[in-house]
Amino acid sequence: MSDQNPLFIPGPTNMPDRLRQAMQVQSQDHRAPDFAQTFLPVLEGCKRVFGTEEGDIFLFPASGTGGWEAAITNTLSPGDKVLIARYGMFSHRWIDMCERHGLDVHVIDCAWGTGAPAALFQHVLEADAGHRIKAVLVTHNETATGVRSDIAAVRTAIAAASHPALLMVDCVSSLASMPFEMDAWGVDIAVSGSQKGFMLATGLAILGVSRKAIAAIETARLPRTFFDFRDMTSANAKGGFPYTPPLQLIHGMRESLEMLFEEGLDAVYARHHRLAEGVRRAVSAWGLDLVAQSPEIYSDTVSAIYVPEGFNSNALTAHAYHAYGVSFGVGLGQMDGKAFRIGHLGSLTDVMVLSGLAAIEMAMADLDYPITLGSGMVAAQNYFRQSRAPAPANAV
Ligand SMILES: *Cc1c(COP(=O)(O)O)cnc(C)c1O
C-alpha cells in the first residue's frame, strides 16, 4: 500500500512534509532558555486559534481523551452533577468518563444525527433552582455523525436560565478547521488535540481555560496529579513544563500555527467548507443520505454517510482499504455497519478530496452499490471548478 495515498479518516490527519520536518529535531535541554523561545509563542498562537484573550492555554502530553480528563478533574468534585447530551460516540465517551469519575451525570439522549439541544438544556437548568449542576459538557463537532453543534446557542441557554454552570466543549475535531470563538461563546474549557486540525502527530492535548474555570480549581476535589493545571501554570510561568515536555510535538505546533496563520484562519475555514461541500455534492449525486439531519448542522470536517439498506458500511471501508489502499472512517456505535465516514480536515486540497471520492466510488461499484460510477466525482468537480478562488494577480 502506498503511504502517498491520503487518509480519509477524521484524524489522525495527513501531515504536511513541512510539519513532519519541523518535528525532526534532536533532543534538547528543556530547562535551557531556548526551550522557552520555542514554547511560549505556541501558547500565544493557540490563543488566537481558540479565540481567547482572557483564557489560559494548557498543553499536556496526551491525546484528546486526556484533555477531557484534565477538564473535569481540575474543576469538579466527586458526586457533582453535570449535564450532557448524547448524540454520537464521542459525546457518549465523555459521559462514560464522567461516570467513571463518580460524577452524577444527567444524560439527555438525542437522535444520532442531531446536535446539542440548547432548548432542552435551558429547561433542565431552569428546573435546577439549587444550582446543583456544575457543568454542561458539549461536543462541538460529533465526529461519529458529522454534526456540528451551535455552542453560542448553548451559552445563550445557560444565560437565559441564569445558571452558573461551567460550559466545557470538546472541539477536538473542529478547532483549526472550523470557526471557534471561546471568549465570544462564553466557553470555560475547550479541549482539542494535535492530530486533527493541527495536522500533527498524536500526543498533545490542547486546552483553552477561562478565568472562571481556573477559579474552580481551588474547590475541585477530583484526584489529579499529572493533569493538575496549577503545576502546569507555575512551570509555564518559568517557560517550562512540570515534567519532560514532548519536544518534537511542540516544535511541530509552532510550525503548524505558522502554517495556519500564513494561510489565514478565515481562509482555512473557507477551504474546509468548500471541500466539505464538494463531498456533500458527491453524496447527493450518489443518491445517499448524510447522517446529519439538516444543513445548518453539517460538519465541515467529517461527513457520515448512510449506506443503502442491505449493505454493510464496514465491508465497504474494508474493501476500500484492501483493494485501493485508502482508509475511510468506519461506523461507530449506533452507526456500526450503517454508515461510513469521509474525513475532510487538515492538510487537504481539491485534488486530494477528488482522489478519495474516486476511490470510494470504485469500492462501492465493486460491491454493487446502486450508484453510477463517476457521478459523485463529476458533482464535486463541477462544484470545485465553479467555486475555485480567483487566481492571484501575479499568477503565471
Ligand atoms: C478524536 C476525537 C477525540 C479525542 O480522541 P483521542 O483519540 O483521545 O485523541 C475526542 N472527541 C472528538 C469529537 C474527536 O473527534
The ligand as a Tripos MOL2 file, in Angstrom:
@<TRIPOS>MOLECULE
LIG
   15    15     1     0     0
SMALL
NO_CHARGES

@<TRIPOS>ATOM
      1 C1        -10.6870   12.4810   18.0130 C.3       1 LIG1
      2 C2        -11.6980   12.9620   18.9740 C.ar      1 LIG1
      3 C3        -11.4720   12.9390   20.3600 C.ar      1 LIG1
      4 C4        -10.2130   12.5210   21.0420 C.3       1 LIG1
      5 O1         -9.7530   11.3210   20.7560 O.3       1 LIG1
      6 P1         -8.2620   10.8960   21.1180 P.3       1 LIG1
      7 O2         -8.1560    9.6340   20.3650 O.co2     1 LIG1
      8 O3         -8.1930   10.7220   22.5720 O.co2     1 LIG1
      9 O4         -7.3510   11.9780   20.6380 O.co2     1 LIG1
     10 C5        -12.4170   13.4740   21.1920 C.ar      1 LIG1
     11 N1        -13.5420   13.9920   20.7030 N.ar      1 LIG1
     12 C6        -13.7930   14.0720   19.3910 C.ar      1 LIG1
     13 C7        -15.0550   14.7280   18.9300 C.3       1 LIG1
     14 C8        -12.8870   13.5460   18.4820 C.ar      1 LIG1
     15 O5        -13.1310   13.6200   17.1780 O.3       1 LIG1
@<TRIPOS>BOND
     1     1     2 1
     2     2     3 ar
     3     2    14 ar
     4     3     4 1
     5     3    10 ar
     6     4     5 1
     7     5     6 1
     8     6     7 2
     9     6     8 1
    10     6     9 1
    11    10    11 ar
    12    11    12 ar
    13    12    13 1
    14    12    14 ar
    15    14    15 1
@<TRIPOS>SUBSTRUCTURE
     1 LIG1         1 GROUP 0 **** ****
